[in-house]
Amino acid sequence: MNHGRADWSRRQFVGGLTLGWTAGLLGLDSGQAGAEPPPETRKLRLPRIPGICVAPQYVAADLLMGEGFSDVQYVKLEDDLRALASGEIDIAIAFVAPAIMQVGTGEPIVLLAGVHTGCFELFGTNQVRAIRDLKGKTVAVWYQGSFQQVFLASIAAHVGIDPRKDINWVAHPSAEAMRLLGEGKIDAYLAFPPEPQELRARSGSCPQGHTPATCRTRFPSMRCASTKPG
C-alpha cells in the first residue's frame, strides 16, 4: 500500500472540500475561487528598442494580457533604465550592471529576475586582438554611462585596464559608430544584436575560432527590471 499517495489524495480531497465550501459562501464557482486576483493595474508600459536580445518582452504581450493586463504599451525611448527610474515605463529587460549602479544610488527600481547571459560582441581594428589591447584606444559607445560602456569597462578592469584613464570613450549613435569603425576612425565598438549581424553582412564572416568577446572583421584596417512601488 502506498501511504504517501493516500496521504496526498486525502489532503487534496480536503482542500477541494474547503474550496467548494468557501465558494458556496461567496456565491462563486470553484474556478473563480481558485483563480488569482486580477492585477492592481491593467496598464503596463514596456520599452520599444531595436535589439534581438529583448525579443521576449515583445513576445510577452499576449501572455501579459492573459494575466489581466488589458492595456500593454510599448514606448519608444533611448534608455530603458532611466525611463524606469523616471516612471516613463513600468518593466523592462535590461543589462544588470547599470541597474546595480542605479540601485546603489537610490533610484526606485527593483531587479525581478534573470533572463539570459548576454549577446554583445566586440568588434575592433587590427590593433585590437584581445581585451587588453583596448589600452590607449578609442572605443565608441551610444552615450556616456550606457550599458555598453559599463559592461566593457568591467571586462577591461578584469584584465588590468583602468577604464577611466586607459580608454578614450566617445559617444556615437549605432549607425555612425559602425561607419567610423569601418573607416578606421575608432578602434573598437561593442555591438548589440542586430549590429553584429549587420557588421558581418558588410564585411564577411568573422574568422573561425573567434570568441564572443573579440571578433575581427574584414573592414579595411579594422578588426544581451521594474519600477519600485512608491
C-alpha positions as CSV (number, residue, x, y, z in Angstrom):
1,M,0.0,0.0,0.0
2,N,1.3,3.4,-1.0
3,H,0.8,5.5,2.2
4,G,2.4,8.6,0.6
5,R,-0.1,8.6,-2.3
6,A,-3.0,8.0,0.1
7,D,-2.0,10.9,2.3
8,W,-1.6,13.2,-0.7
9,S,-5.0,12.2,-2.0
10,R,-6.7,12.9,1.4
11,R,-5.1,16.3,1.5
12,Q,-6.2,17.1,-2.0
13,F,-9.7,15.9,-1.2
14,V,-9.9,18.1,1.9
15,G,-8.6,21.0,0.1
16,G,-11.2,20.6,-2.6
17,L,-14.0,20.5,0.0
18,T,-12.7,23.7,1.6
19,L,-12.5,25.4,-1.7
20,G,-16.0,24.3,-2.6
21,W,-17.4,25.4,0.8
22,T,-15.8,28.8,0.6
23,A,-17.0,29.3,-3.0
24,G,-20.6,28.4,-1.8
25,L,-20.5,31.1,0.9
26,L,-19.2,33.7,-1.5
27,G,-21.6,32.8,-4.3
28,L,-18.7,31.8,-6.7
29,D,-17.9,28.7,-8.6
30,S,-14.7,26.8,-7.7
31,G,-12.9,28.1,-10.7
32,Q,-13.4,31.7,-9.6
33,A,-12.5,31.0,-6.0
34,G,-9.2,29.3,-7.0
35,A,-8.2,31.9,-9.5
36,E,-5.6,34.5,-8.7
37,P,-6.9,38.1,-8.1
38,P,-6.6,40.5,-11.1
39,P,-3.5,42.8,-11.1
40,E,-3.8,46.1,-9.3
41,T,-3.3,48.0,-12.5
42,R,-4.4,47.0,-16.0
43,K,-1.9,49.2,-17.8
44,L,1.7,48.1,-18.4
45,R,4.4,50.1,-20.3
46,L,7.5,48.4,-21.7
47,P,10.3,49.9,-23.8
48,R,10.4,49.6,-27.6
49,I,14.1,49.5,-28.6
50,P,15.9,47.8,-31.5
51,G,17.5,44.6,-30.3
52,I,17.1,40.9,-30.9
53,C,18.0,40.0,-27.3
54,V,15.0,41.8,-25.9
55,A,12.6,39.9,-28.2
56,P,11.0,38.1,-25.1
57,Q,9.4,41.3,-24.0
58,Y,7.6,41.7,-27.3
59,V,6.5,38.0,-27.3
60,A,5.2,38.5,-23.8
61,A,2.4,41.0,-24.9
62,D,-0.3,38.3,-25.3
63,L,0.9,36.5,-22.2
64,L,0.6,39.7,-20.1
65,M,-2.8,40.3,-21.5
66,G,-3.7,36.8,-20.4
67,E,-2.6,37.7,-16.9
68,G,-5.1,40.6,-16.8
69,F,-3.1,43.5,-18.2
70,S,-5.6,44.8,-20.7
71,D,-3.5,47.8,-21.8
72,V,0.0,46.7,-22.8
73,Q,2.0,49.6,-24.4
74,Y,5.5,49.8,-26.0
75,V,7.2,53.1,-25.6
76,K,10.0,54.2,-27.9
77,L,12.9,55.6,-26.0
78,E,16.7,55.7,-25.8
79,D,17.5,54.4,-22.3
80,D,15.1,51.9,-20.7
81,L,16.7,52.1,-17.2
82,R,16.5,55.8,-17.0
83,A,12.9,55.6,-18.2
84,L,12.2,53.0,-15.4
85,A,13.5,55.3,-12.7
86,S,11.6,58.3,-14.1
87,G,8.3,56.4,-14.4
88,E,8.0,56.5,-18.2
89,I,7.8,52.7,-18.3
90,D,6.9,50.0,-15.8
91,I,9.0,47.0,-16.6
92,A,11.9,46.1,-19.0
93,I,14.6,43.6,-19.9
94,A,17.9,45.4,-19.4
95,F,21.6,44.7,-18.6
96,V,22.3,44.2,-14.9
97,A,25.4,46.3,-14.4
98,P,23.8,49.7,-15.0
99,A,20.8,48.5,-12.9
100,I,23.0,47.7,-10.0
101,M,24.6,51.2,-10.2
102,Q,21.2,52.8,-10.2
103,V,20.0,50.8,-7.2
104,G,23.2,51.8,-5.5
105,T,22.4,55.5,-6.0
106,G,18.9,55.0,-4.6
107,E,16.9,55.2,-7.8
108,P,13.5,53.5,-7.4
109,I,13.9,50.3,-9.5
110,V,13.7,46.6,-8.5
111,L,15.5,43.7,-10.1
112,L,13.0,40.9,-10.6
113,A,14.7,38.0,-12.4
114,G,17.5,36.9,-14.7
115,V,16.8,36.5,-18.4
116,H,20.0,35.3,-20.3
117,T,23.8,35.7,-20.2
118,G,24.1,38.5,-22.8
119,C,24.8,38.8,-26.5
120,F,27.4,41.6,-27.0
121,E,30.4,41.1,-29.4
122,L,33.4,43.4,-29.5
123,F,34.5,44.5,-33.0
124,G,37.8,46.2,-33.4
125,T,40.6,47.2,-35.8
126,N,43.7,45.1,-36.5
127,Q,45.2,46.7,-33.5
128,V,42.7,45.1,-31.1
129,R,43.2,41.3,-30.9
130,A,42.4,40.9,-27.2
131,I,40.7,42.9,-24.5
132,R,44.0,44.1,-23.1
133,D,44.7,45.8,-26.5
134,L,42.0,48.3,-25.7
135,K,44.5,50.3,-23.5
136,G,45.1,53.6,-25.1
137,K,42.4,53.0,-27.8
138,T,39.3,54.9,-28.8
139,V,36.1,53.0,-28.1
140,A,32.6,54.1,-29.2
141,V,29.5,53.7,-27.1
142,W,26.0,55.0,-27.6
143,Y,26.4,57.5,-24.7
144,Q,28.5,58.0,-21.6
145,G,27.3,55.7,-18.9
146,S,25.5,53.4,-21.3
147,F,25.2,49.7,-20.5
148,Q,27.7,49.1,-23.3
149,Q,30.3,51.3,-21.5
150,V,29.6,49.8,-18.1
151,F,29.8,46.2,-19.5
152,L,33.0,46.7,-21.4
153,A,34.6,48.8,-18.6
154,S,34.1,45.9,-16.2
155,I,35.7,43.4,-18.6
156,A,38.6,45.8,-19.2
157,A,39.1,46.3,-15.4
158,H,39.2,42.5,-15.1
159,V,42.3,42.3,-17.2
160,G,44.1,45.2,-15.5
161,I,43.0,48.2,-17.6
162,D,41.8,51.3,-15.8
163,P,38.7,52.2,-17.9
164,R,38.6,55.7,-16.6
165,K,42.2,56.5,-17.7
166,D,43.3,53.9,-20.3
167,I,40.4,54.0,-22.7
168,N,39.2,57.0,-24.7
169,W,35.4,56.7,-24.7
170,V,33.5,58.5,-27.5
171,A,29.7,58.7,-27.9
172,H,28.1,58.0,-31.3
173,P,24.8,56.6,-32.4
174,S,24.9,53.0,-33.6
175,A,25.0,53.6,-37.4
176,E,27.7,56.3,-37.0
177,A,29.8,54.1,-34.7
178,M,29.8,51.2,-37.2
179,R,30.7,53.6,-40.1
180,L,33.6,55.1,-38.1
181,L,34.8,51.6,-37.3
182,G,34.7,50.7,-40.9
183,E,36.7,53.8,-41.8
184,G,39.3,53.1,-39.0
185,K,38.5,56.3,-37.2
186,I,37.7,54.5,-33.9
187,D,39.4,51.4,-32.6
188,A,36.6,49.3,-31.2
189,Y,32.8,49.1,-30.8
190,L,30.8,46.8,-28.6
191,A,27.9,45.7,-30.9
192,F,24.5,44.6,-29.7
193,P,22.2,42.5,-32.0
194,P,21.3,43.0,-34.7
195,E,24.5,45.1,-35.1
196,P,26.9,42.1,-35.2
197,Q,24.8,40.6,-38.0
198,E,24.9,43.9,-39.9
199,L,28.7,44.2,-39.5
200,R,29.2,40.6,-40.7
201,A,26.9,41.2,-43.7
202,R,29.0,44.2,-44.7
203,S,32.4,42.6,-44.2
204,G,32.0,38.8,-44.4
205,S,32.1,36.2,-41.7
206,C,34.5,36.5,-38.7
207,P,37.5,34.1,-38.7
208,Q,36.9,30.7,-37.2
209,G,37.6,30.5,-33.5
210,H,36.7,34.0,-32.5
211,T,35.2,34.4,-29.1
212,P,32.0,36.3,-28.1
213,A,34.3,38.9,-26.5
214,T,36.5,39.7,-29.6
215,C,35.8,39.4,-33.2
216,R,37.9,40.7,-36.1
217,T,36.0,41.7,-39.2
218,R,37.3,42.3,-42.7
219,F,36.7,46.0,-42.9
220,P,39.8,47.9,-44.2
221,S,42.3,48.1,-41.3
222,M,39.8,47.0,-38.7
223,R,39.2,44.2,-36.6
224,C,22.1,41.0,-24.4
225,A,13.9,45.2,-14.1
226,S,10.8,47.2,-12.8
227,T,9.9,50.4,-11.0
228,K,9.7,50.3,-7.2
229,P,6.3,51.0,-5.7
230,G,6.1,54.5,-4.4
